Amino acid sequence: MKAKTFYAKNFNFDNASKDQIIFLAVSGLIIFLAKATYELYLHNPAFHMFIQSKGIFL
């Protein structure tokens, strides 16, 4: 079976609507911020205690 090649130059968003592109960008940003915040929560005891003092236990 021959592997299909993917050329990034030829990739375009003609079939995707503007809303789908915005949704993809916003969801990626939200996931990145959530992961960064959780990483800070896990490795920073002061931030961990601050979050827990607000009554949020993750």
The first five atom37 places (N, CA, C, CB, O) and aatype in JSON, in Angstrom:
{
  "aatype": [12, 11, 0, 11, 16, 13, 18, 0, 11, 2, 13, 2, 13, 3, 2, 0, 15, 11, 3, 5, 9, 9, 13, 10, 0, 19, 15, 7, 10, 9, 9, 13, 10, 0, 11, 0, 16, 18, 6, 10, 18, 10, 8, 2, 14, 0, 13, 8, 12, 13, 9, 5, 15, 11, 7, 9, 13, 10],
  "atom_mask": [
    [1, 1, 1, 1, 1],
    [1, 1, 1, 1, 1],
    [1, 1, 1, 1, 1],
    [1, 1, 1, 1, 1],
    [1, 1, 1, 1, 1],
    [1, 1, 1, 1, 1],
    [1, 1, 1, 1, 1],
    [1, 1, 1, 1, 1],
    [1, 1, 1, 1, 1],
    [1, 1, 1, 1, 1],
    [1, 1, 1, 1, 1],
    [1, 1, 1, 1, 1],
    [1, 1, 1, 1, 1],
    [1, 1, 1, 1, 1],
    [1, 1, 1, 1, 1],
    [1, 1, 1, 1, 1],
    [1, 1, 1, 1, 1],
    [1, 1, 1, 1, 1],
    [1, 1, 1, 1, 1],
    [1, 1, 1, 1, 1],
    [1, 1, 1, 1, 1],
    [1, 1, 1, 1, 1],
    [1, 1, 1, 1, 1],
    [1, 1, 1, 1, 1],
    [1, 1, 1, 1, 1],
    [1, 1, 1, 1, 1],
    [1, 1, 1, 1, 1],
    [1, 1, 1, 0, 1],
    [1, 1, 1, 1, 1],
    [1, 1, 1, 1, 1],
    [1, 1, 1, 1, 1],
    [1, 1, 1, 1, 1],
    [1, 1, 1, 1, 1],
    [1, 1, 1, 1, 1],
    [1, 1, 1, 1, 1],
    [1, 1, 1, 1, 1],
    [1, 1, 1, 1, 1],
    [1, 1, 1, 1, 1],
    [1, 1, 1, 1, 1],
    [1, 1, 1, 1, 1],
    [1, 1, 1, 1, 1],
    [1, 1, 1, 1, 1],
    [1, 1, 1, 1, 1],
    [1, 1, 1, 1, 1],
    [1, 1, 1, 1, 1],
    [1, 1, 1, 1, 1],
    [1, 1, 1, 1, 1],
    [1, 1, 1, 1, 1],
    [1, 1, 1, 1, 1],
    [1, 1, 1, 1, 1],
    [1, 1, 1, 1, 1],
    [1, 1, 1, 1, 1],
    [1, 1, 1, 1, 1],
    [1, 1, 1, 1, 1],
    [1, 1, 1, 0, 1],
    [1, 1, 1, 1, 1],
    [1, 1, 1, 1, 1],
    [1, 1, 1, 1, 1]
  ],
  "atom_positions": [
    [[0.85, -1.19, 0.0], [0.0, 0.0, 0.0], [0.89, 1.25, 0.0], [-0.96, 0.0, 1.23], [1.79, 1.38, 0.83]],
    [[0.64, 2.11, -0.9], [1.45, 3.32, -1.03], [0.98, 4.38, -0.03], [1.39, 3.86, -2.47], [-0.22, 4.63, 0.1]],
    [[1.93, 4.98, 0.67], [1.59, 6.01, 1.65], [1.2, 7.3, 0.93], [2.77, 6.27, 2.61], [1.8, 7.67, -0.08]],
    [[0.19, 7.96, 1.45], [-0.22, 9.24, 0.89], [0.67, 10.34, 1.44], [-1.71, 9.54, 1.19], [1.0, 10.34, 2.63]],
    [[1.06, 11.25, 0.59], [1.89, 12.36, 1.05], [1.0, 13.56, 1.34], [2.97, 12.72, -0.01], [-0.03, 13.77, 0.69]],
    [[1.41, 14.32, 2.3], [0.65, 15.5, 2.72], [1.53, 16.73, 2.48], [0.21, 15.41, 4.22], [2.6, 16.86, 3.08]],
    [[1.08, 17.59, 1.62], [1.83, 18.8, 1.32], [1.18, 19.97, 2.04], [1.89, 19.05, -0.22], [0.05, 20.35, 1.75]],
    [[1.92, 20.55, 2.99], [1.38, 21.66, 3.79], [1.11, 22.89, 2.93], [2.36, 22.02, 4.92], [0.23, 23.69, 3.25]],
    [[1.85, 23.06, 1.83], [1.63, 24.22, 0.97], [0.25, 24.19, 0.33], [2.71, 24.27, -0.12], [-0.38, 25.23, 0.13]],
    [[-0.22, 23.0, 0.03], [-1.49, 22.87, -0.67], [-2.68, 22.8, 0.27], [-1.47, 21.65, -1.53], [-3.82, 22.75, -0.18]],
    [[-2.43, 22.8, 1.56], [-3.52, 22.71, 2.54], [-4.19, 24.07, 2.68], [-2.99, 22.22, 3.91], [-3.53, 25.08, 2.94]],
    [[-5.49, 24.09, 2.51], [-6.21, 25.35, 2.64], [-7.51, 25.13, 3.41], [-6.5, 25.97, 1.25], [-7.96, 24.0, 3.59]],
    [[-8.09, 26.21, 3.84], [-9.3, 26.17, 4.66], [-10.52, 26.56, 3.83], [-9.16, 27.09, 5.87], [-11.47, 27.13, 4.37]],
    [[-10.5, 26.27, 2.55], [-11.64, 26.65, 1.71], [-12.92, 25.94, 2.13], [-11.33, 26.33, 0.26], [-14.0, 26.53, 2.06]],
    [[-12.79, 24.69, 2.56], [-13.98, 23.93, 2.93], [-14.43, 24.2, 4.37], [-13.72, 22.45, 2.76], [-15.56, 23.88, 4.73]],
    [[-13.57, 24.78, 5.18], [-13.91, 25.07, 6.57], [-14.49, 26.48, 6.66], [-12.65, 24.93, 7.48], [-14.02, 27.42, 6.02]],
    [[-15.52, 26.6, 7.47], [-16.12, 27.92, 7.64], [-15.29, 28.74, 8.63], [-17.59, 27.79, 8.12], [-14.45, 28.21, 9.35]],
    [[-15.55, 30.02, 8.64], [-14.83, 30.92, 9.55], [-15.12, 30.53, 11.0], [-15.24, 32.39, 9.3], [-14.23, 30.61, 11.86]],
    [[-16.36, 30.12, 11.28], [-16.71, 29.73, 12.65], [-15.92, 28.51, 13.1], [-18.21, 29.44, 12.75], [-15.52, 28.42, 14.26]],
    [[-15.7, 27.56, 12.19], [-14.93, 26.37, 12.56], [-13.48, 26.72, 12.85], [-15.0, 25.34, 11.44], [-12.88, 26.15, 13.77]],
    [[-12.93, 27.63, 12.1], [-11.54, 28.04, 12.33], [-11.42, 28.77, 13.66], [-11.03, 28.93, 11.18], [-10.48, 28.53, 14.42]],
    [[-12.36, 29.65, 13.95], [-12.35, 30.37, 15.23], [-12.53, 29.39, 16.38], [-13.45, 31.44, 15.27], [-11.84, 29.51, 17.39]],
    [[-13.44, 28.42, 16.23], [-13.66, 27.42, 17.26], [-12.39, 26.62, 17.52], [-14.8, 26.48, 16.87], [-12.05, 26.36, 18.67]],
    [[-11.69, 26.23, 16.47], [-10.46, 25.48, 16.61], [-9.4, 26.29, 17.35], [-9.94, 25.05, 15.24], [-8.73, 25.77, 18.24]],
    [[-9.25, 27.55, 17.0], [-8.25, 28.41, 17.64], [-8.59, 28.65, 19.1], [-8.14, 29.74, 16.89], [-7.72, 28.58, 19.97]],
    [[-9.86, 28.94, 19.39], [-10.27, 29.24, 20.77], [-10.17, 27.98, 21.64], [-11.71, 29.8, 20.8], [-9.72, 28.06, 22.78]],
    [[-10.59, 26.84, 21.11], [-10.52, 25.62, 21.91], [-9.06, 25.23, 22.18], [-11.25, 24.46, 21.19], [-8.74, 24.74, 23.26]],
    [[-8.18, 25.44, 21.2], [-6.77, 25.18, 21.44], [-6.19, 26.09, 22.51], [0.0, 0.0, 0.0], [-5.4, 25.65, 23.34]],
    [[-6.58, 27.35, 22.49], [-6.12, 28.3, 23.5], [-6.64, 27.93, 24.89], [-6.56, 29.71, 23.14], [-5.9, 28.02, 25.87]],
    [[-7.89, 27.53, 24.97], [-8.47, 27.14, 26.26], [-7.77, 25.91, 26.81], [-9.99, 26.89, 26.12], [-7.47, 25.84, 28.01]],
    [[-7.52, 24.93, 25.96], [-6.82, 23.71, 26.41], [-5.42, 24.05, 26.89], [-6.76, 22.66, 25.28], [-4.97, 23.54, 27.92]],
    [[-4.72, 24.91, 26.14], [-3.37, 25.3, 26.55], [-3.38, 26.01, 27.89], [-2.73, 26.21, 25.48], [-2.55, 25.71, 28.76]],
    [[-4.31, 26.96, 28.09], [-4.37, 27.69, 29.36], [-4.77, 26.78, 30.51], [-5.36, 28.84, 29.26], [-4.25, 26.93, 31.62]],
    [[-5.68, 25.84, 30.26], [-6.08, 24.9, 31.31], [-4.9, 24.02, 31.73], [-7.25, 24.03, 30.84], [-4.68, 23.79, 32.92]],
    [[-4.15, 23.53, 30.76], [-3.0, 22.69, 31.08], [-1.92, 23.49, 31.82], [-2.41, 22.07, 29.8], [-1.31, 22.98, 32.76]],
    [[-1.69, 24.72, 31.4], [-0.68, 25.56, 32.06], [-1.09, 25.87, 33.5], [-0.46, 26.87, 31.27], [-0.26, 25.83, 34.41]],
    [[-2.36, 26.17, 33.7], [-2.85, 26.47, 35.05], [-2.76, 25.24, 35.94], [-4.3, 26.99, 35.0], [-2.37, 25.34, 37.11]],
    [[-3.13, 24.07, 35.42], [-3.06, 22.85, 36.21], [-1.62, 22.48, 36.54], [-3.74, 21.7, 35.48], [-1.33, 21.99, 37.63]],
    [[-0.71, 22.73, 35.58], [0.71, 22.49, 35.84], [1.2, 23.41, 36.97], [1.54, 22.71, 34.55], [1.95, 22.97, 37.84]],
    [[0.78, 24.65, 36.96], [1.12, 25.59, 38.03], [0.52, 25.14, 39.35], [0.63, 27.0, 37.68], [1.16, 25.24, 40.39]],
    [[-0.7, 24.64, 39.31], [-1.4, 24.14, 40.5], [-0.64, 22.97, 41.11], [-2.84, 23.72, 40.16], [-0.52, 22.87, 42.33]],
    [[-0.13, 22.08, 40.27], [0.53, 20.89, 40.78], [1.92, 21.17, 41.35], [0.64, 19.86, 39.7], [2.32, 20.54, 42.32]],
    [[2.64, 22.1, 40.76], [4.05, 22.28, 41.11], [4.35, 23.55, 41.9], [4.88, 22.28, 39.88], [5.51, 23.89, 42.11]],
    [[3.33, 24.24, 42.34], [3.54, 25.46, 43.12], [2.67, 25.38, 44.38], [3.2, 26.74, 42.28], [1.46, 25.6, 44.31]],
    [[3.28, 25.07, 45.53], [2.49, 24.88, 46.75], [1.69, 26.12, 47.17], [3.39, 24.47, 47.87], [0.58, 25.99, 47.68]],
    [[2.24, 27.3, 46.96], [1.52, 28.52, 47.36], [0.25, 28.69, 46.52], [2.43, 29.77, 47.22], [-0.8, 29.04, 47.04]],
    [[0.37, 28.46, 45.22], [-0.8, 28.56, 44.35], [-1.81, 27.46, 44.68], [-0.39, 28.49, 42.87], [-3.02, 27.69, 44.64]],
    [[-1.3, 26.28, 45.0], [-2.16, 25.16, 45.38], [-2.99, 25.52, 46.62], [-1.31, 23.9, 45.65], [-4.2, 25.29, 46.65]],
    [[-2.32, 26.08, 47.62], [-3.04, 26.45, 48.85], [-4.0, 27.61, 48.6], [-2.04, 26.83, 49.95], [-5.06, 27.67, 49.22]],
    [[-3.64, 28.54, 47.71], [-4.53, 29.64, 47.38], [-5.82, 29.12, 46.75], [-3.83, 30.62, 46.43], [-6.92, 29.55, 47.11]],
    [[-5.7, 28.19, 45.8], [-6.87, 27.63, 45.14], [-7.72, 26.87, 46.15], [-6.45, 26.69, 43.98], [-8.95, 26.99, 46.15]],
    [[-7.09, 26.09, 47.01], [-7.83, 25.32, 48.0], [-8.5, 26.24, 49.04], [-6.9, 24.32, 48.71], [-9.55, 25.89, 49.57]],
    [[-7.91, 27.4, 49.33], [-8.5, 28.31, 50.29], [-9.8, 28.92, 49.74], [-7.51, 29.42, 50.64], [-10.64, 29.4, 50.5]],
    [[-9.95, 28.89, 48.41], [-11.17, 29.39, 47.79], [-12.27, 28.32, 47.74], [-10.88, 29.9, 46.38], [-13.38, 28.58, 47.27]],
    [[-11.94, 27.11, 48.22], [-12.93, 26.05, 48.26], [-12.98, 25.22, 47.0], [0.0, 0.0, 0.0], [-13.94, 24.49, 46.78]],
    [[-11.94, 25.33, 46.16], [-11.89, 24.53, 44.93], [-10.85, 23.44, 45.14], [-11.54, 25.43, 43.66], [-9.66, 23.72, 45.25]],
    [[-11.29, 22.21, 45.2], [-10.39, 21.09, 45.38], [-10.35, 20.27, 44.1], [-10.82, 20.21, 46.59], [-11.34, 19.63, 43.73]],
    [[-9.21, 20.28, 43.42], [-9.09, 19.58, 42.14], [-8.58, 18.19, 42.38], [-8.17, 20.33, 41.17], [-8.4, 17.42, 41.43]]
  ]
}
